[in-house]
Amino acid sequence: MKTELVPPPGHKDTAAPDRPRRTVERVTFRLPFPPVSGVVRLRMAAVCLVLAALTFLAFCVVVSVGDISLSLGEVVRALFGGGDPGTELIVHELRLPRALAGLLVGIAFGVSGALLQTMTLNPLASPDMMGITQGAGTAVVAGIVLGWDGGLGTQGLGLAGALTAAALVYVLAWKRGTTGYRIVLVGVGIAWICTSCTDYLMAHGQRFQAQAALGWLVGNLNGRTWDQIAPLALALAVLLPAALLFGHQLRTLQLGDDVARGLGTRVQTVRVAVLLISVGLVAFGTATAGPIAFVALAAPQVAQRLTGTAVPPPVAAGLTGALMVLVSDLIARKLIPDTELPVGVVTGVLGAPVLLWLLVRANRAGSGG
């Protein structure tokens, strides 16, 4: 094992010769058995550890809040099977599904946004800006209006809607291949089409159906159950390792399509695979808690700046997304006494300034159009 100082990815040395360069410390390691080697970036590892600790703390606080207040110690003991029967019943049956839904949905949205922003090299690329979230939402609202809104039916509808929207984006953006710029532009158009279809369904549904759909459309963790969490947990167990496996190929895409092909990367195959992984994450997350706004857009950008990397890191983005959803849910429950706001209302208020900042930054850089 050795430690070395290297310039951060994408860094251009414009400093004067007598000024020290900004460096990022990393540790390379090699294990004899099993034969594994790799690089650990110390700043990224430290940021991920801090984010994981803060996420666990927020998770415990969310579980502790309710009509019967619990201390953090009682929550931790109950989570690990050491509490009294009454506390374990409250934690495991009444509050844990909601907190776990927020945790898993935040991870899904954060990782999905990181993959799409890296693939397109555009900080504005996210599932809720490219029509994928809206496609899943339209399909689920159609299921609610048609009376098919329970169990795996909702998950299947969300996946079908997201896949359909993603397929339309990719096909319409195809012109002897695809580029990140065309994918984002076409995605914005698909998002508005799906939004219009959702509005049509809401207008022609029964009143109670429209109310149920509206409560779901703003993003809501109220009343989550284990039956809704199980499909999302299974999807994450499959899709998250797949997302990490494509990390190297995504990094080569930053060098341009021609260079990536020269390095042996199948550019279009990687784009399709990453798009499918992102679609799966968004579809199951949206079907579980609704289209929680701006998490997939803001979490990767926050994680990128915390870690100092050239592109959003998926692990840090997932942890940031989980922390954002849990904290927003806590704010939504405590902001107005005796009233629980949908979590999407809070994430929308917090995420809108991030979107405006990204637009201003893109314009100053000359890439905002």
C-alpha positions in Angstrom: 0.0 0.0 0.0 1.2 3.5 -0.8 0.0 7.0 -0.7 0.4 9.6 -3.4 -0.7 13.1 -4.3 -2.3 13.5 -7.7 -4.2 16.4 -9.4 -8.0 16.0 -9.2 -9.8 14.7 -12.3 -10.2 17.3 -15.0 -7.9 19.8 -13.2 -5.8 22.1 -15.4 -2.7 23.5 -13.8 -2.9 27.3 -14.3 -1.1 28.2 -11.1 2.2 30.1 -11.2 5.3 27.9 -11.0 6.1 29.1 -7.5 2.7 28.3 -6.1 1.8 24.8 -4.9 -0.8 22.9 -7.0 -4.0 21.7 -5.4 -3.8 18.0 -5.0 -6.0 15.1 -4.0 -4.5 12.4 -1.8 -5.3 8.8 -2.7 -4.1 5.4 -1.5 -3.4 2.5 -3.8 -3.7 -1.0 -2.4 -3.1 -4.6 -3.6 -4.2 -7.7 -1.8 -2.4 -11.0 -2.4 -5.5 -13.1 -1.6 -8.0 -12.6 -3.1 -6.0 -10.9 -5.9 -7.6 -7.4 -5.7 -6.1 -4.0 -6.3 -7.6 -0.5 -6.4 -7.4 3.1 -5.5 -9.1 4.7 -2.5 -9.5 8.5 -2.6 -9.2 9.7 1.0 -11.5 12.7 0.6 -14.2 10.7 -1.0 -14.0 8.0 1.6 -14.1 10.5 4.4 -17.1 12.3 2.8 -19.0 9.0 2.4 -18.4 8.0 6.0 -19.7 11.4 7.2 -22.7 11.2 5.0 -23.4 7.6 6.1 -23.2 8.7 9.8 -25.5 11.7 9.2 -28.0 9.5 7.2 -28.1 7.0 10.0 -28.7 9.8 12.6 -31.5 11.3 10.4 -33.0 7.8 10.0 -33.1 7.3 13.7 -34.6 10.7 14.3 -37.4 10.1 11.8 -38.2 6.8 13.5 -38.3 8.5 16.9 -40.9 11.1 15.8 -44.6 10.4 16.3 -47.5 10.5 18.6 -45.4 8.6 21.1 -42.0 10.1 21.3 -39.0 7.8 21.6 -35.4 8.6 22.5 -32.6 7.8 20.0 -31.3 5.2 22.4 -34.7 3.4 22.4 -34.8 3.5 18.6 -31.3 2.1 18.2 -32.0 -0.7 20.7 -35.3 -1.6 19.0 -33.6 -1.6 15.5 -31.1 -4.2 16.7 -33.7 -6.2 18.6 -32.8 -5.1 22.1 -35.9 -3.0 23.1 -39.0 -3.8 25.0 -41.9 -5.4 23.1 -44.0 -2.2 23.0 -41.1 -0.1 21.6 -40.2 -2.8 19.0 -43.9 -2.9 17.9 -43.9 0.9 17.4 -40.6 0.9 15.6 -40.8 -2.2 13.4 -44.5 -2.1 12.4 -45.5 1.5 12.5 -42.5 3.8 11.8 -39.7 1.7 10.2 -41.5 1.3 6.8 -41.8 5.0 6.4 -38.2 5.8 7.3 -36.9 2.9 5.3 -38.9 4.1 2.3 -37.3 7.5 2.5 -33.8 6.0 2.8 -34.2 3.7 -0.2 -36.0 6.2 -2.4 -33.3 8.8 -1.7 -30.6 6.4 -2.6 -32.4 5.4 -5.8 -32.9 8.9 -6.9 -29.4 10.1 -6.0 -27.7 7.3 -7.9 -29.9 7.6 -10.9 -29.2 11.3 -11.2 -25.5 10.7 -10.8 -25.5 8.2 -13.6 -27.5 10.4 -16.0 -25.4 13.5 -15.3 -22.2 11.6 -15.9 -23.5 9.9 -19.1 -24.7 13.2 -20.6 -22.0 15.4 -19.0 -24.7 17.8 -18.2 -25.5 18.9 -14.6 -29.1 19.6 -15.5 -29.7 16.0 -16.6 -31.9 14.2 -14.1 -34.9 11.8 -14.3 -37.3 14.6 -13.4 -35.9 16.9 -16.1 -35.8 14.2 -18.8 -39.3 12.8 -18.7 -38.4 9.5 -17.0 -40.0 10.4 -13.6 -43.0 11.9 -15.5 -43.4 8.7 -17.5 -43.5 6.6 -14.4 -45.9 9.0 -12.8 -48.3 9.0 -15.8 -48.5 5.2 -15.8 -49.1 5.0 -12.0 -51.8 7.8 -12.2 -53.4 5.8 -15.0 -53.4 2.8 -12.8 -55.0 4.8 -9.9 -57.7 6.2 -12.2 -58.4 2.7 -13.7 -58.5 1.2 -10.2 -55.3 -0.9 -10.4 -53.1 0.7 -7.8 -52.1 -2.0 -5.3 -49.0 -4.0 -4.5 -46.8 -5.1 -7.4 -49.3 -3.6 -9.9 -48.1 -0.1 -9.0 -44.4 -1.1 -9.2 -45.0 -2.7 -12.6 -46.9 0.3 -13.9 -44.1 2.6 -12.8 -41.5 0.5 -14.5 -43.5 0.3 -17.7 -44.1 4.0 -17.8 -40.4 4.9 -17.1 -39.2 2.4 -19.7 -41.6 3.8 -22.3 -40.5 7.4 -21.7 -36.8 6.4 -21.8 -37.3 4.5 -25.0 -39.0 7.5 -26.6 -36.2 9.8 -25.5 -33.5 7.5 -26.9 -35.2 6.8 -30.2 -36.1 10.5 -30.8 -32.6 11.5 -29.9 -31.0 9.0 -32.2 -29.2 10.4 -35.2 -26.4 8.1 -36.2 -25.9 7.7 -32.5 -26.8 9.8 -29.5 -25.3 12.6 -27.6 -25.9 13.8 -24.1 -27.1 17.2 -25.4 -29.8 15.7 -27.6 -30.9 13.3 -24.9 -31.5 16.1 -22.5 -33.4 18.3 -25.0 -35.7 15.4 -26.2 -36.2 14.4 -22.5 -37.5 17.9 -21.7 -40.1 17.5 -24.4 -41.1 14.0 -23.3 -41.5 15.3 -19.7 -44.0 17.9 -20.8 -46.0 15.4 -22.9 -46.2 13.1 -19.9 -47.2 15.9 -17.6 -50.0 16.8 -20.0 -51.2 13.2 -20.1 -51.2 13.1 -16.3 -53.3 16.3 -16.2 -55.8 14.8 -18.6 -56.1 11.7 -16.5 -56.6 13.8 -13.3 -59.3 15.9 -15.0 -61.3 12.9 -16.2 -61.0 10.7 -13.0 -63.4 10.5 -10.2 -62.9 13.0 -7.3 -61.6 10.5 -4.9 -59.3 9.1 -7.6 -57.9 12.6 -8.4 -57.3 13.2 -4.7 -55.4 10.0 -4.3 -53.4 10.7 -7.4 -52.6 14.2 -6.3 -51.4 13.1 -2.9 -49.1 10.7 -4.6 -47.9 13.0 -7.4 -46.3 15.5 -5.0 -44.2 12.8 -3.4 -45.4 11.3 -0.1 -44.0 8.9 2.5 -47.2 8.7 4.5 -48.6 5.2 5.0 -45.8 3.3 3.5 -45.9 -0.5 4.1 -43.5 -3.4 3.9 -45.3 -4.6 0.8 -44.3 -1.4 -1.0 -40.8 -1.4 0.2 -39.9 -5.0 -0.7 -39.9 -4.5 -4.5 -37.8 -1.4 -4.2 -35.2 -3.1 -1.9 -35.0 -6.0 -4.3 -34.5 -3.6 -7.3 -31.7 -1.8 -5.4 -30.0 -5.0 -4.6 -29.8 -5.8 -8.3 -29.3 -2.3 -9.9 -26.8 -0.7 -7.5 -24.0 -3.3 -8.2 -24.7 -3.0 -11.9 -24.4 0.8 -11.6 -21.0 0.5 -9.9 -19.8 -2.0 -12.6 -20.3 0.6 -15.3 -18.3 3.2 -13.4 -15.1 2.7 -15.5 -16.9 2.9 -18.8 -18.7 6.0 -17.8 -15.4 7.7 -16.9 -14.1 7.0 -20.4 -17.1 8.7 -22.0 -15.9 12.0 -20.4 -13.0 11.9 -22.9 -15.4 12.0 -25.9 -17.0 9.3 -28.0 -14.1 8.8 -30.4 -11.5 8.5 -27.6 -13.8 6.2 -25.6 -14.2 3.9 -28.7 -10.4 3.9 -29.1 -10.1 2.7 -25.5 -12.4 -0.2 -26.3 -15.6 1.2 -24.8 -18.9 0.4 -26.6 -20.3 3.9 -26.4 -23.9 3.2 -27.3 -24.1 0.0 -25.4 -22.9 1.7 -22.3 -25.4 4.5 -22.7 -28.3 2.1 -23.2 -27.2 0.1 -20.1 -26.8 3.1 -17.9 -30.1 4.5 -19.1 -31.8 1.2 -18.3 -30.3 1.1 -14.8 -31.3 4.7 -14.2 -34.9 4.0 -15.4 -35.2 1.0 -13.1 -34.0 3.0 -10.1 -36.4 5.9 -10.8 -39.3 3.6 -11.7 -39.3 1.6 -8.4 -38.5 4.7 -6.4 -41.4 6.7 -8.0 -43.8 3.8 -7.6 -43.0 3.6 -3.9 -43.1 7.3 -2.8 -44.2 9.3 -5.9 -42.0 11.6 -8.0 -40.2 13.4 -5.1 -38.9 16.6 -6.9 -35.3 17.7 -7.3 -33.6 15.0 -5.3 -32.1 13.4 -8.4 -31.0 16.8 -9.7 -29.5 18.3 -6.5 -28.0 15.3 -4.7 -25.4 14.5 -7.3 -24.3 18.1 -7.6 -24.0 18.4 -3.8 -22.0 15.1 -3.6 -19.7 16.2 -6.5 -18.8 19.4 -4.7 -18.3 17.6 -1.4 -15.9 15.0 -2.8 -14.2 17.4 -5.3 -14.5 15.0 -8.2 -15.0 15.8 -11.9 -18.3 14.0 -12.1 -21.0 13.1 -9.5 -19.8 9.9 -7.6 -22.7 7.4 -7.4 -22.1 6.2 -3.8 -21.9 9.8 -2.3 -24.8 10.9 -4.5 -27.0 8.0 -3.1 -26.1 8.9 0.5 -26.8 12.6 -0.2 -30.1 11.7 -1.7 -31.1 9.6 1.3 -30.1 12.3 3.7 -32.1 14.9 1.7 -35.2 12.8 1.7 -35.0 11.9 5.4 -34.3 15.5 6.5 -37.1 16.9 4.2 -39.5 14.3 5.6 -38.7 15.4 9.2 -39.2 19.1 8.2 -42.5 18.3 6.5 -43.8 16.6 9.7 -42.7 19.3 12.1 -43.0 22.6 10.1 -46.7 23.0 10.7 -48.1 21.7 14.0 -50.7 18.9 13.6 -50.1 18.9 9.9 -47.9 16.5 7.8 -46.9 18.0 4.5 -45.9 15.7 1.7 -42.1 15.3 1.5 -42.1 16.5 -2.1 -43.2 19.9 -1.1 -40.1 20.4 1.0 -37.7 18.9 -1.5 -39.2 21.2 -4.2 -38.6 24.3 -2.0 -35.1 23.2 -1.2 -34.2 22.0 -4.7 -35.5 24.9 -6.8 -32.7 27.2 -5.7 -30.2 24.5 -6.8 -31.8 24.4 -10.2 -31.6 28.2 -10.6 -27.9 28.2 -9.4 -27.1 25.5 -12.0 -28.7 27.5 -14.8 -26.9 30.7 -13.8 -23.6 28.8 -13.6 -24.2 27.2 -17.0 -24.9 30.6 -18.5 -21.7 32.1 -17.0 -19.8 29.2 -18.5 -21.2 29.9 -21.9 -23.1 26.6 -22.1 -26.6 27.7 -21.1 -27.8 28.7 -24.5 
